[in-house]
Amino acid sequence: MTGKKTNNKYVSDHYSRQAKKDDFPARSVYKLKEIQQKLQIIKQGDKVLDLGCAPGSWTKFAGELVGEKGLVIGIDQKAISERFPTHVHIMTGDVIVLAEKDADDLAGLIGEGFHAVLSDMAPSTTGRKEVDAARSYYLCRAALTIAGKILEPGGFFVCKIFQGEDFNEFVNKVAGDFEQHKIFKPQSCRKESKEIYIIGLGKK
């Protein structure tokens, strides 16, 4: 007897099944795992900010990497049901609004001296590639603005962006703020997806 067929092509996705086995709320955790394996951006005792953190996979994995002596703060507009250890804190907030705050006000809300800022944010998609890419760029600019205010020198930035006409402009902005930058598409990204990750290494 064959398995039950479904109209949802992602139900039998390998990474989705593995995420359930590994007790992560979403398959996206494996994208961060690949980035971590490649570049070692998060270390024991680090302070990490995860922007647009729902449903919590990146936040949970970052919490494992930093350990009890580290700190992870996740921010999202959505409520998160995932349970986290005491060194992982979840805040409700709008990343766009946070990006508009000056550095002192932002530090008063979430702290400063972060070693890494992560953003796996994605906009509500319309199905129109140029519109979705423009919305993604807007979120990425907000994430980079926040990183510029709270990352310590030498810190890391990881940001998902949908490839579009603003892609090169964003890469250049990251290159201007960091000593090095990488463009990386994890194997765990869905093949049809236009998403790719820009990674800033060593904040100037």
C-alpha positions as CSV (number, residue, x, y, z in Angstrom):
1,M,0.0,0.0,0.0
2,T,1.4,3.4,-0.9
3,G,1.3,6.4,1.3
4,K,-1.8,8.7,1.4
5,K,-1.6,11.3,-1.4
6,T,-2.0,15.0,-0.5
7,N,-2.4,18.2,-2.4
8,N,0.1,19.9,-0.1
9,K,3.5,19.2,-1.8
10,Y,5.4,20.3,1.3
11,V,3.9,17.8,3.8
12,S,6.4,15.1,2.8
13,D,9.3,17.5,2.6
14,H,12.4,15.9,4.2
15,Y,13.4,19.0,6.2
16,S,9.9,19.5,7.5
17,R,9.8,15.9,8.8
18,Q,13.3,16.2,10.2
19,A,12.3,19.4,12.1
20,K,9.5,17.6,13.7
21,K,11.8,14.8,14.8
22,D,14.3,17.3,16.1
23,D,11.7,19.2,18.0
24,F,11.9,22.5,16.1
25,P,8.7,24.4,15.0
26,A,9.8,24.9,11.4
27,R,12.2,23.6,8.7
28,S,13.9,27.0,8.5
29,V,16.2,25.9,11.4
30,Y,18.3,23.9,8.9
31,K,19.1,27.1,6.9
32,L,20.7,28.6,10.0
33,K,22.4,25.3,10.8
34,E,24.1,25.3,7.4
35,I,25.2,29.0,7.8
36,Q,26.5,28.2,11.3
37,Q,28.4,25.1,10.0
38,K,29.9,27.2,7.2
39,L,30.9,30.4,9.1
40,Q,30.6,29.8,12.8
41,I,28.9,33.1,13.4
42,I,27.4,32.2,16.9
43,K,29.6,31.1,19.8
44,Q,29.1,30.1,23.4
45,G,28.3,33.1,25.6
46,D,27.3,35.3,22.7
47,K,24.4,37.8,22.7
48,V,22.1,37.3,19.7
49,L,19.1,39.2,18.3
50,D,16.7,37.3,16.1
51,L,14.4,39.6,14.1
52,G,11.0,38.3,12.9
53,C,11.6,35.2,15.0
54,A,8.2,33.4,14.7
55,P,7.7,30.5,14.9
56,G,10.9,30.3,16.9
57,S,13.2,27.8,15.1
58,W,16.1,30.2,14.7
59,T,15.7,31.5,18.2
60,K,15.7,28.1,19.7
61,F,18.8,26.9,17.8
62,A,20.6,30.2,18.6
63,G,19.8,29.5,22.3
64,E,21.4,26.1,22.0
65,L,24.5,27.6,20.5
66,V,25.1,30.4,23.0
67,G,24.3,28.2,26.0
68,E,23.2,29.3,29.4
69,K,25.9,32.0,29.7
70,G,24.7,33.6,26.5
71,L,21.5,35.6,25.7
72,V,19.1,35.4,22.8
73,I,16.3,37.9,22.2
74,G,13.7,37.2,19.6
75,I,11.3,39.8,18.3
76,D,8.1,39.3,16.3
77,Q,4.6,40.8,15.9
78,K,3.2,37.3,16.2
79,A,2.7,35.4,19.4
80,I,5.0,32.3,19.8
81,S,3.9,29.2,21.5
82,E,7.3,27.5,21.6
83,R,8.9,27.2,25.0
84,F,12.4,28.5,25.5
85,P,15.0,28.3,28.3
86,T,15.6,31.2,30.7
87,H,18.4,32.7,28.6
88,V,16.1,33.2,25.6
89,H,13.7,36.1,25.7
90,I,10.8,36.8,23.4
91,M,9.5,40.3,22.8
92,T,6.5,41.5,20.8
93,G,7.4,44.3,18.5
94,D,7.4,45.7,15.0
95,V,10.8,45.6,13.4
96,I,10.0,48.6,11.2
97,V,9.1,50.7,14.2
98,L,12.2,49.6,16.0
99,A,14.4,50.5,13.1
100,E,13.1,54.1,13.3
101,K,14.2,54.6,16.9
102,D,17.5,56.2,17.7
103,A,20.4,54.1,19.1
104,D,19.9,55.1,22.7
105,D,16.1,54.3,22.7
106,L,16.7,51.0,20.9
107,A,19.4,50.0,23.4
108,G,17.0,50.9,26.2
109,L,14.4,48.5,24.8
110,I,16.5,45.5,23.7
111,G,20.1,46.2,24.9
112,E,23.3,46.7,23.0
113,G,26.6,44.9,22.5
114,F,25.1,42.1,20.4
115,H,27.5,39.7,18.7
116,A,25.0,38.7,16.0
117,V,21.8,39.9,14.4
118,L,19.7,37.4,12.5
119,S,16.8,38.1,10.2
120,D,14.8,35.4,8.5
121,M,12.0,37.8,7.9
122,A,9.8,37.5,4.9
123,P,6.9,39.8,3.8
124,S,3.4,38.7,3.1
125,T,3.7,37.6,-0.5
126,T,1.4,38.6,-3.3
127,G,2.6,36.2,-6.0
128,R,4.1,39.2,-8.0
129,K,7.8,38.7,-7.8
130,E,8.8,42.3,-8.2
131,V,6.4,43.4,-5.4
132,D,7.5,40.6,-3.1
133,A,11.1,41.4,-3.7
134,A,10.5,45.1,-3.0
135,R,8.8,44.3,0.3
136,S,11.6,41.9,1.3
137,Y,14.1,44.7,0.6
138,Y,12.2,47.0,2.9
139,L,12.4,44.5,5.7
140,C,16.1,43.9,5.1
141,R,16.9,47.6,5.2
142,A,15.1,47.7,8.6
143,A,17.1,44.7,9.9
144,L,20.4,46.3,8.7
145,T,19.5,49.6,10.3
146,I,18.9,47.8,13.7
147,A,22.2,45.9,13.3
148,G,24.1,49.1,12.7
149,K,22.8,50.5,16.0
150,I,23.2,47.5,18.4
151,L,25.9,45.3,16.9
152,E,29.3,45.5,18.5
153,P,32.4,46.0,16.3
154,G,33.4,42.7,14.7
155,G,29.8,41.4,15.0
156,F,27.8,39.3,12.4
157,F,24.7,39.9,10.4
158,V,22.6,37.3,8.7
159,C,19.7,38.4,6.5
160,K,17.3,36.7,4.1
161,I,16.3,38.6,1.0
162,F,14.2,37.9,-2.0
163,Q,16.2,38.5,-5.2
164,G,15.0,41.4,-7.2
165,E,16.1,44.7,-8.7
166,D,17.2,46.0,-5.2
167,F,19.4,43.0,-4.5
168,N,22.7,44.4,-5.6
169,E,22.0,47.7,-3.7
170,F,21.4,45.8,-0.5
171,V,24.6,43.7,-1.0
172,N,26.5,46.9,-1.4
173,K,25.1,48.4,1.8
174,V,26.1,45.3,3.7
175,A,29.5,45.4,2.1
176,G,29.9,49.0,3.3
177,D,29.1,48.2,6.9
178,F,31.2,45.0,7.3
179,E,34.7,43.9,6.7
180,Q,33.6,41.0,4.6
181,H,30.3,39.7,3.2
182,K,29.0,36.4,1.8
183,I,26.1,35.5,-0.4
184,F,24.8,32.1,0.5
185,K,21.9,29.9,-0.5
186,P,21.5,26.9,1.9
187,Q,20.7,23.5,0.4
188,S,17.6,23.4,2.7
189,C,16.0,26.4,0.8
190,R,13.3,25.2,-1.5
191,K,14.5,25.0,-5.1
192,E,11.7,27.3,-6.4
193,S,12.4,30.0,-3.8
194,K,13.9,33.3,-4.7
195,E,15.3,33.7,-1.2
196,I,19.0,34.0,-0.5
197,Y,21.1,35.0,2.5
198,I,23.4,38.0,2.8
199,I,25.9,37.6,5.6
200,G,28.0,40.4,7.0
201,L,31.2,39.4,8.8
202,G,33.0,41.8,11.1
203,K,31.0,44.9,11.6
204,K,33.2,48.0,11.0
